[in-house]
Amino acid sequence: MYPDDLKYTAEHEWVRLPGEAAGSVRIGITHYAQDSLGDIVYVSLPEIGDGVTAGAACGELESTKSVSDIYAPVSGEVVARNDALDATPELVNNDPYGGGWLFEVVPTPDTDLDTLLDSATYQGTLEG
């Protein structure tokens, strides 16, 4: 349910290395997050070229239950976004680690991805 090849944040985002674009990381939300939100009906993502700051809100997920912020797990420049979510936001629910990815960022040079959580540590935060 929480793939070992990803890094995680306490805010329930995941990071996959590498992304599709050179030097980028791919970002999405975890199974736990999509399950807690319920049916996703609208996704607002940062635009290509936008700068994002680790820990800061950079988009929104609207579900039948609520609207939740998407937090950037790393600082950097957005180089790709999942435009398929405009027409089919439910991909976030159906395939959070695949077709439901959100956006890609080229991290700033000082980014230390080892500060993010591994799968076991992230799962431990859910049980606490």
C-alpha positions, 0 to 999 in steps of 0.5 A: 500500500506504501511502495518502498521505492518512494519517499514520503512526507508527514502531510501525506505526499510521496516523491518518486525518484527520478521523474520523467523530466531530467533531474526531476522528482514526481509527486503525488498523494498517498493512499491514506490521503486519497482514502481520507479525502474521499472521491476527488472531484477537482484538482488544482495544480501549480503551473509549469515554471512555478517555483514551489517551496518545501512545506508550503501549499502549492495546489488543492484537491477538492473532494466530496468531503472537503478541500485540502491543500497540496504541500510541496515536499521539496523546493524547486521548479515545476517542470510537468503536471498531470493534465489528465487530472483536469478531465479525470480527477478520480485517477488520484483515488483509483491509482495514487501511485501511478496515473494519479500523480500530480506534478514534477519538480526539479529540486533546488541544488541544496535539497536533501531527499534523505530528510523525507520519510521512508515507507516504514517510517511513514506507515509508523506515523499513521499508526501513532 
